[in-house]
Amino acid sequence: MFSLNCRPSWLKTHSLRKMKSLAVFVGLLAFALSEPIFETSATNYHESIGIHEAVRIRQTEEALDFDGSRIIGGGASNLGNNPHLGGLVIALTNGWTSVCGSSLLSNTKAVTAAHCWWDGSNQARQFTVVFGSVRLFSGGVRVNTNNVVMHPQWNPRTVSNDVGVITFNHVGYNNNIQPIALASGNNAFVGTWAIAAGYGATSDSQSGIPNNTVQRQVNLRVISVAECRRTFNFIADSILCVDTQGGRASTCGGDSGGPLATGSGNSRSLIGITSFGHRDGCERGHPAGFARVTSYNAWIRGRMPSWLKTHSLRKMKSLAVFVGLLAFALAEPIFETSATNYHESVGIHEAVRIRQTEEALDFDGSRIIGGGASNLGNNPHLGGLVIALTTGWTSVCGCSLLSNTKAVTAAHCWWDGRNQARQFTVVFGSVALFSGGVRVTTNNMVMHPQWNPRTASNDVGVITFNHVGYNNNIQPIALASGNDAFVGTWAIAAGYGATSDSQSGIPRSTVQRQVNLRVISVAECRRSFGFITDSILCVDTQGGKVSTCGGDSGGPLATGSGNSRSLIGITSFGHRDGCESGHPAAFARVSSHTAWIQGRM
């Protein structure tokens, strides 16, 4: 935006070739999660489940001699066993591929979960609907469509009305492709036995597909709403649940939206649509939840041909039930914890945690592992970012003050590869992030043109805002220059993040906290992150005893004190195993980006 020769001539840079054993201020990163108990498969489904399942299934289907046997405690399901079951290969607007299930209702209609089209964070662009195949990414009859109607009251946060109707070009019937009737009436189906079938995982930890057909099935039992409420207290009568026999037999994987059906042959009737599971996973024995078809029969039929069959099932007992799959299977790049998908995996949850706890009395936000409290004025260059995302969520990051109108942060705080920020509220001179200090709002953010969320390279951005005056608690920091790698230099981490991987609240004195850490070589860092380039700087976390941890990505890594402070790094990413795992923490090396930053000053 600005050329190099128009930056303020008084902007400082420090050559630090000879500086040794100096304290370093580090912005925070890593993971702190506090989510509703039911979010495992419905809310943010695509990023937490579907995308990872799509990768897992596609990769394993490309290998020879597999069967995709994935349901816990069940047996193989052959082609034609579930002729109403349709797979969905989903193209998301962000370029990723996700997966779901559906149920065939007519030659041109199928029903699925609304969250397969929009999960509250991710929007589908197109479904490839797959019928009559044991494989999801090859074989069968395959039709593309973007004609999906979600229930008008679908709510991703409460998982209510999780129903959608798909329309596509004519699909012919055969022995392996048959429609299923919609259940009607008031039968609650309590005690009815269930058979789960679909493309999902056989365990919480599964990353591959065992060897022979892709579909698999297992017997389960429908339970009462009252029994389901012992686990999910939000359950309404329009939700139907099944027992998972203490986790010995359960649904598990990527087939949300699939069928819960009674009967066999021409007498099959759809009673449920796979909606959500417990966030603890599919082997913990918690119930699985479905949209109750009898509650939505009229709405679904309103989008169907007038001759569509419905079955009244008031007298049906002890019939087999076909269940679409849900739950969790994760295969993510090792560095994704804080850079790629930062807002949904870290920032949003941190924003909620920090805001809620700051609203309580007498807190200090002491969150860095193994460190001590940091008082107001200890880190006068440190700025907090309260981030309004285009999705309506709030996220958090950190930054470093460079002048009265400029700060530097991580590019992933503005765009993390999936989530786009709309506005920053920049906070200086405050120990609290959501109150106090000098607060300026801006949407003037320039990311490095080579910022790459998938490789975490060039994770740098410059923020411009209205004039901020200096005082004892608000001071700029100089940009480091030169070739010093700072190996062996000690670091002090400071910011607003969590004190552990599991923390969901803020302990009790000031919000900022700091800890001593040591800068390590690129070679040493590559032992944990093989992709590390020379433009990335890492710190040792002493086996996880001291570390950065939380929601202050974009914050400062600085040497010196007082007027001799110099910024050497910008918090970029950590290891997916968390901040107590002992892996290094990584920063964008400022000396590699000094010229680019100065060009915007």
C-alpha positions in Angstrom: 0.0 0.0 0.0 2.9 2.4 0.9 6.3 2.5 -0.9 9.5 2.1 1.1 10.5 5.8 0.7 7.3 7.1 2.2 7.6 5.4 5.6 8.4 7.6 8.6 12.2 8.1 8.6 12.3 7.8 12.4 11.1 4.2 12.4 13.7 2.2 14.3 15.4 -1.1 13.2 18.0 -2.9 15.4 20.9 -5.0 14.1 21.1 -7.8 16.7 24.1 -9.9 15.5 25.9 -9.5 18.8 23.0 -9.7 21.2 23.0 -12.9 23.4 21.0 -14.3 26.3 18.3 -11.6 26.2 14.7 -12.0 27.3 12.2 -12.6 24.4 8.6 -11.8 24.5 6.5 -14.4 22.8 2.8 -14.1 21.6 0.6 -17.1 22.4 -0.7 -20.0 20.3 -2.1 -23.6 20.5 -5.4 -24.9 21.5 -8.1 -24.2 24.2 -11.6 -25.6 23.4 -14.9 -25.2 25.2 -17.7 -26.4 23.0 -21.3 -27.6 23.4 -21.5 -31.3 24.1 -23.3 -32.0 20.9 -21.0 -30.3 18.4 -19.2 -33.4 17.3 -21.1 -33.8 14.1 -23.6 -31.0 13.4 -22.1 -27.7 14.3 -19.0 -27.0 12.2 -19.4 -30.6 10.8 -17.3 -30.1 7.6 -14.2 -28.9 9.3 -14.4 -31.2 12.4 -15.5 -34.4 10.6 -16.5 -34.3 6.9 -13.3 -32.9 5.3 -11.1 -35.3 7.2 -13.4 -38.2 6.5 -13.3 -37.3 2.8 -9.5 -37.4 2.7 -9.4 -40.7 4.7 -12.0 -42.5 2.5 -10.6 -41.2 -0.8 -7.0 -42.2 0.1 -8.0 -45.7 1.2 -10.3 -46.3 -1.6 -7.4 -45.7 -4.0 -5.6 -48.6 -2.4 -6.3 -52.2 -3.4 -8.4 -54.9 -1.6 -10.3 -52.9 1.0 -13.8 -53.1 2.4 -14.2 -49.9 4.5 -15.6 -51.9 7.5 -16.0 -49.0 9.8 -18.9 -49.5 12.2 -17.9 -50.5 15.7 -18.9 -54.0 16.7 -20.7 -54.8 13.4 -20.4 -56.9 10.3 -20.0 -56.4 6.6 -22.9 -55.0 4.5 -23.0 -56.1 0.8 -24.1 -54.2 -2.2 -27.9 -54.1 -2.3 -28.4 -54.5 1.5 -29.2 -50.8 1.8 -30.6 -49.8 -1.6 -32.1 -46.5 -0.2 -28.7 -45.4 1.1 -27.0 -42.6 -0.9 -23.6 -41.2 -0.3 -22.8 -37.5 -0.7 -19.4 -36.2 -1.9 -19.6 -32.5 -1.0 -17.7 -29.7 -2.7 -17.5 -26.8 -0.2 -17.2 -23.1 -1.2 -13.7 -23.0 0.4 -12.4 -25.6 -2.0 -12.4 -28.6 0.4 -14.3 -31.9 -0.1 -16.5 -33.3 2.6 -18.8 -36.3 2.9 -22.3 -37.2 4.2 -25.1 -39.7 3.7 -28.7 -39.4 2.4 -31.9 -41.5 1.8 -33.5 -42.0 -1.6 -37.2 -41.0 -1.6 -38.0 -40.9 -5.4 -36.3 -40.9 -8.8 -35.4 -37.3 -8.3 -35.4 -36.6 -4.5 -33.4 -37.6 -1.4 -33.4 -36.4 2.2 -30.4 -35.6 4.3 -29.3 -33.5 7.3 -29.4 -29.7 6.8 -25.9 -29.5 8.3 -24.5 -31.4 5.3 -25.3 -28.3 3.2 -24.5 -25.7 5.8 -23.1 -26.5 9.2 -23.1 -23.0 10.6 -19.6 -22.3 9.4 -19.1 -24.0 6.0 -21.3 -23.7 3.0 -21.6 -26.5 0.4 -21.4 -25.6 -3.3 -22.4 -28.9 -4.9 -23.4 -32.5 -3.9 -22.4 -35.5 -5.9 -25.1 -38.0 -4.9 -24.0 -41.7 -5.1 -26.4 -44.6 -5.3 -25.9 -48.3 -5.7 -22.2 -48.4 -4.8 -20.1 -49.9 -1.9 -17.6 -47.2 -2.6 -18.1 -43.5 -2.1 -15.6 -42.0 -4.6 -16.1 -44.5 -7.4 -18.8 -46.7 -8.9 -22.5 -46.6 -8.8 -24.9 -44.0 -10.2 -23.5 -40.5 -9.6 -25.5 -37.3 -10.1 -24.4 -33.7 -9.4 -26.7 -31.1 -8.0 -26.8 -27.8 -6.0 -30.6 -28.0 -5.5 -30.9 -28.4 -1.8 -33.7 -27.0 0.4 -32.9 -26.8 4.1 -35.6 -26.7 6.8 -36.3 -22.9 7.3 -35.8 -23.3 11.1 -32.5 -25.3 10.9 -30.3 -24.0 13.7 -26.7 -25.2 13.8 -26.2 -24.0 17.4 -29.1 -26.0 18.9 -29.1 -28.8 16.2 -32.9 -28.3 15.8 -34.7 -29.0 12.5 -31.6 -30.7 11.0 -33.4 -31.8 7.7 -32.9 -31.0 4.0 -34.3 -32.2 0.7 -32.1 -32.7 -2.3 -33.4 -32.6 -5.9 -31.4 -34.1 -8.8 -31.8 -35.5 -12.4 -33.8 -38.8 -12.8 -32.2 -41.9 -11.3 -33.5 -45.3 -12.3 -34.3 -48.1 -9.9 -32.7 -51.5 -9.8 -31.9 -54.2 -7.2 -29.3 -51.9 -5.6 -31.2 -48.6 -5.9 -34.6 -48.4 -4.3 -36.6 -45.6 -2.5 -37.6 -45.7 1.1 -41.0 -44.6 2.5 -41.4 -41.8 5.1 -42.7 -42.8 8.5 -45.8 -41.1 9.8 -47.8 -41.4 13.0 -47.0 -41.1 16.7 -44.8 -44.2 17.3 -41.7 -43.3 19.4 -40.1 -46.6 18.4 -38.7 -47.1 21.9 -37.2 -50.6 22.1 -37.0 -51.0 18.3 -33.6 -52.5 17.3 -31.4 -50.6 14.9 -28.9 -51.6 12.1 -26.4 -49.0 11.3 -25.1 -48.8 7.8 -22.8 -46.4 5.9 -19.3 -45.2 5.1 -17.9 -44.1 8.5 -15.1 -45.0 10.8 -14.9 -48.1 13.0 -13.3 -46.2 16.0 -12.5 -42.7 17.3 -8.9 -43.1 16.3 -9.2 -44.8 12.9 -7.3 -43.3 10.1 -7.7 -46.0 7.4 -10.2 -48.5 6.0 -9.8 -52.2 6.7 -10.1 -54.9 4.0 -13.7 -55.9 1.6 -16.9 -53.9 1.1 -17.2 -50.2 2.1 -20.6 -50.4 3.8 -21.0 -52.1 7.2 -23.9 -52.5 9.6 -24.6 -53.1 13.3 -27.6 -53.8 15.6 -28.6 -50.9 17.9 -31.7 -50.1 20.0 -33.9 -47.0 19.9 -34.2 -45.4 23.4 -36.7 -42.9 24.9 -36.3 -39.1 24.8 -36.1 -39.2 28.6 -33.2 -41.6 28.5 -31.4 -39.6 25.8 -31.8 -36.4 28.0 -29.5 -38.0 30.6 -26.7 -37.3 28.2 -28.1 -34.4 26.0 -30.4 -32.3 28.2 -31.4 -30.1 25.2 -33.2 -33.0 23.4 -36.6 -32.1 22.1 -39.4 -34.6 21.1 -38.5 -34.1 17.5 -35.1 -35.8 18.1 -34.8 -39.7 18.2 -31.8 -41.4 19.9 -30.3 -44.9 19.8 -28.3 -46.7 22.5 -24.7 -47.7 21.7 -24.3 -50.6 24.2 -21.6 -48.9 26.2 -19.7 -48.1 23.0 -19.3 -51.8 22.1 -21.6 -51.3 19.1 -22.1 -47.8 17.6 -22.1 -45.5 14.6 -18.9 -43.8 14.0 -17.7 -41.7 11.0 -18.6 -39.4 8.2 -22.2 -40.3 7.1 -24.3 -37.6 8.8 -27.6 -37.2 7.0 -27.9 -40.9 6.4 -31.0 -43.2 7.1 -32.5 -44.5 10.3 -35.0 -47.0 8.9 -37.3 -49.8 10.1 -38.3 -52.9 8.2 -36.8 -54.7 5.1 -37.5 -54.8 1.4 -40.5 -52.9 0.3 -41.6 -52.4 3.9 -38.7 -50.2 4.9 -39.6 -46.9 6.4 -37.4 -44.0 7.3 -37.8 -42.9 10.9 -34.7 -40.8 11.4 -32.0 -38.7 9.8 -28.5 -38.8 11.3 -27.9 -35.5 13.1 -25.3 -35.5 15.9 -23.3 -37.5 18.4 -21.4 -36.9 21.6 -18.2 -34.8 21.4 -16.4 -37.5 23.4 -16.5 -39.9 20.4 -18.2 -43.0 19.2 -16.6 -45.5 21.7 -17.7 -43.8 24.9 -21.2 -45.3 25.0 -23.2 -42.1 24.6 -26.4 -42.1 22.5 -26.5 -40.9 18.9 -29.2 -38.4 17.8 -31.4 -38.2 14.7 -34.0 -35.8 13.3 -37.3 -37.7 13.9 -39.0 -38.1 10.5 -42.5 -38.2 11.8 -42.0 -34.7 13.1 -41.0 -33.5 9.7 -43.1 -35.8 7.5 -45.4 -32.9 6.3 -42.5 -30.6 5.6 -40.6 -33.2 3.6 -43.7 -34.3 1.6 -44.3 -30.7 0.7 -41.2 -30.8 -1.3 -42.0 -34.2 -2.9 -44.2 -35.6 -5.8 -47.8 -36.0 -4.6 -47.6 -39.8 -5.0 -44.7 -40.3 -2.5 -45.4 -43.2 -0.1 -45.7 -42.8 3.6 -45.9 -45.6 6.2 -47.9 -45.4 9.4 -45.9 -47.4 11.9 -47.9 -47.2 15.1 -48.0 -51.0 15.5 -44.5 -51.9 14.3 -42.2 -53.5 17.0 -38.7 -54.9 17.2 -37.8 -54.2 13.6 -34.3 -53.7 12.2 -33.2 -50.0 11.8 -30.7 -48.7 9.3 -28.6 -45.9 10.7 -26.4 -43.3 8.8 -23.0 -42.7 10.3 -21.7 -39.8 12.4 -18.9 -38.9 15.0 -15.2 -38.1 14.5 -12.3 -39.1 12.4 -9.4 -36.6 12.2 -6.3 -36.5 9.9 -4.9 -33.0 9.8 -1.5 -31.4 8.9 0.8 -31.4 11.9 1.0 -27.5 12.0 -2.7 -26.7 11.7 -3.3 -26.1 15.4 -3.0 -22.3 15.2 -2.4 -21.1 11.6 -4.6 -23.1 9.3 -8.3 -22.8 10.4 -7.1 -20.8 13.4 -10.4 -19.1 14.1 -12.5 -22.2 14.4 -9.9 -24.3 16.1 -8.4 -21.7 18.5 -9.6 -18.1 18.2 -13.3 -18.4 18.5 -13.1 -20.7 21.5 -10.5 -18.5 23.1 -12.7 -15.4 22.6 -15.6 -17.0 24.3 -13.4 -18.3 27.2 -11.7 -14.9 27.8 -14.8 -12.8 27.5 -16.8 -15.0 29.9 -14.1 -15.1 32.5 -13.3 -11.4 32.2 -16.9 -10.7 33.1 -16.4 -12.5 36.4 -14.9 -10.6 39.4 -11.3 -10.8 40.6 -9.5 -12.6 37.8 -5.9 -12.3 36.5 -5.9 -14.4 33.3 -2.6 -16.1 34.3 -2.4 -18.5 31.4 1.1 -19.3 30.3 2.4 -22.7 31.4 5.1 -22.5 34.0 5.4 -18.7 34.1 4.5 -15.8 36.4 2.2 -12.8 36.3 2.9 -9.9 34.0 1.8 -6.4 35.2 0.4 -3.5 33.2 3.3 -1.8 31.4 5.6 -4.9 31.3 4.8 -5.4 27.6 3.9 -1.9 26.4 4.3 -2.9 22.7 1.8 -5.8 23.1 -1.6 -5.2 21.5 -4.7 -7.4 21.7 -7.0 -8.0 18.7 -10.7 -8.7 19.2 -11.7 -9.9 15.8 -15.2 -9.7 14.2 -15.4 -12.5 11.5 -17.6 -12.4 8.5 -19.5 -15.4 9.9 -20.6 -13.3 12.9 -18.3 -15.0 15.4 -15.7 -13.3 17.5 -12.0 -14.4 17.5 -8.8 -13.2 19.2 -5.2 -12.6 18.4 -2.2 -10.5 19.4 -0.1 -7.8 17.6 2.9 -5.6 18.2 2.8 -1.8 18.1 5.3 -0.3 15.6 4.2 3.4 15.4 1.2 5.6 16.4 -0.8 4.2 13.5 0.8 0.8 12.7 1.0 -2.7 14.2 2.2 -6.0 12.9 0.4 -9.3 13.4 0.1 -12.8 11.8 -1.7 -12.9 8.4 -3.7 -15.8 9.7 -5.4 -13.5 12.1 -7.1 -11.8 9.2 -7.6 -14.8 6.9 -6.7 -18.3 8.2 -7.5 -20.1 4.9 -11.2 -20.6 5.7 -12.4 -17.8 7.9 -12.2 -14.1 6.9 -12.0 -11.3 9.4 -14.3 -8.2 8.9 -12.8 -5.9 11.5 -10.1 -5.7 14.2 -10.6 -3.9 17.6 -7.0 -3.2 18.5 -6.4 -2.9 22.3 -3.3 -1.3 23.8 -2.4 -0.6 27.4 -4.8 -3.0 29.1 -4.4 -6.2 31.1 -7.9 -7.2 30.0 -8.7 -8.0 26.3 -12.5 -7.1 26.3 -12.3 -4.0 28.6 -10.0 -1.1 29.4 -7.1 0.4 27.6 -7.0 2.3 24.3 -9.3 0.7 21.8 -9.4 1.4 18.0 -11.3 -0.3 15.3 -10.1 -0.9 11.8 -10.4 -3.0 8.7 -7.2 -1.7 7.1 -5.1 -4.9 7.1 -2.5 -5.8 4.5 -1.4 -9.5 4.4 1.9 -10.6 2.9 1.1 -11.4 -0.7 2.8 -14.8 -0.4 0.9 -15.8 2.8 0.0 -19.5 2.4 -2.3 -21.1 5.0 -1.4 -24.6 4.0 2.3 -24.2 4.5 2.2 -21.4 7.1 4.8 -19.5 5.1 4.9 -15.6 5.1 2.5 -15.4 8.0 2.8 -11.6 8.4 0.4 -8.7 8.1 0.4 -4.9 8.8 -2.5 -3.2 10.5 -3.3 0.6 10.0 -5.5 2.5 12.5 -6.2 6.0 13.8 -3.5 7.7 15.9 -2.7 6.1 19.3 -0.8 8.2 21.8 2.1 6.8 23.8 2.4 6.6 27.6 4.1 4.3 30.1 1.8 1.4 29.1 1.8 2.0 25.3 5.2 2.1 23.5 6.3 1.0 20.0 8.9 -1.8 19.4 11.7 -1.7 16.8 12.0 -4.2 14.0 15.0 -6.5 14.1 17.3 -6.6 11.1 20.5 -8.5 10.2 21.4 -12.1 10.0 21.4 -13.2 13.7 19.5 -16.5 14.1 19.2 -15.8 17.9 20.0 -19.5 18.7 20.4 -19.8 22.5 18.7 -16.5 23.2 16.2 -16.7 26.0 12.5 -15.8 25.5 9.8 -14.4 27.6 6.3 -15.2 26.4 3.5 -12.7 27.1 -0.2 -12.6 26.1 -3.8 -13.5 26.8 -3.8 -17.3 26.1 -4.5 -20.4 28.1 -2.3 -22.0 30.8 -2.9 -25.6 29.5 -4.3 -27.6 26.7 -7.4 -28.4 28.8 -8.0 -24.9 30.4 -11.5 -23.5 29.9 -11.4 -20.6 32.4 -9.0 -18.0 33.7 -7.3 -18.3 37.2 -7.3 -15.5 39.7 -4.5 -11.0 39.3 -3.5 -9.6 35.9 -4.5 -10.9 32.5 -1.1 -10.9 30.9 1.4 -13.5 31.9 5.0 -14.3 30.9 7.5 -17.1 30.9 11.2 -17.7 29.9 11.8 -19.8 26.8 14.9 -20.4 24.6 15.3 -19.9 20.9 16.4 -23.0 19.0 18.0 -23.7 15.6 16.0 -24.3 12.5 17.6 -27.8 12.3 16.3 -28.6 15.8 12.9 -27.3 14.9 12.7 -29.5 11.8 12.7 -32.6 14.1 9.1 -31.7 15.0 8.1 -29.8 11.8 9.8 -31.2 8.7 8.7 -28.3 6.5 10.4 -25.5 8.5 12.2 -22.9 6.3 14.9 -20.4 7.4 12.2 -17.6 7.5 10.7 -19.4 10.5 12.0 -19.1 14.1 11.3 -21.6 16.8 11.5 -21.7 20.6 12.1 -24.7 23.0 9.3 -25.5 25.5 11.4 -27.6 27.9 9.4 -30.7 27.4 6.1 -28.9 27.9 6.9 -27.6 31.4 7.0 -24.0 30.1 5.3 -22.9 26.9 3.0 -20.6 25.0 -0.6 -21.8 25.0 -3.7 -20.1 23.8 -5.2 -17.4 21.7 -2.5 -14.8 21.1 -1.3 -15.8 17.6 0.2 -12.7 15.9 1.8 -11.5 19.1 5.4 -10.4 19.7 8.6 -12.4 20.0 11.0 -9.7 21.2 14.5 -9.3 22.7 15.8 -6.6 25.1 13.9 -4.3 27.5 12.8 -0.7 27.6 13.8 1.3 24.7 16.1 -1.5 23.5 13.4 -4.0 22.8 13.4 -5.4 19.2 10.8 -7.6 17.5 12.4 -10.8 16.2 9.3 -13.0 15.6 5.6 -13.0 15.1 3.6 -15.9 16.6 2.6 -18.2 13.8 1.9 -21.9 14.7 2.3 -24.7 17.2 2.1 -28.5 17.2 -1.3 -30.1 16.8 -0.6 -32.2 20.0 -1.0 -29.1 22.1 1.1 -26.7 24.2 2.1 -29.3 26.9 3.4 -31.9 24.4 7.0 -30.5 24.5 7.1 -29.6 20.8 8.6 -26.2 19.7 6.5 -23.1 19.0 7.1 -21.3 15.7 7.2 -17.7 14.6 7.6 -15.7 11.4 11.2 -14.5 11.5 11.0 -10.7 11.4 14.5 -10.2 9.9 13.2 -12.2 6.8 10.3 -9.8 6.4 11.7 -6.5 7.7 11.9 -4.9 4.2 8.3 -5.9 3.4 7.0 -4.6 6.8 8.9 -1.3 6.5 7.5 -0.8 3.0 4.0 -0.5 4.6 5.2 1.9 7.4 
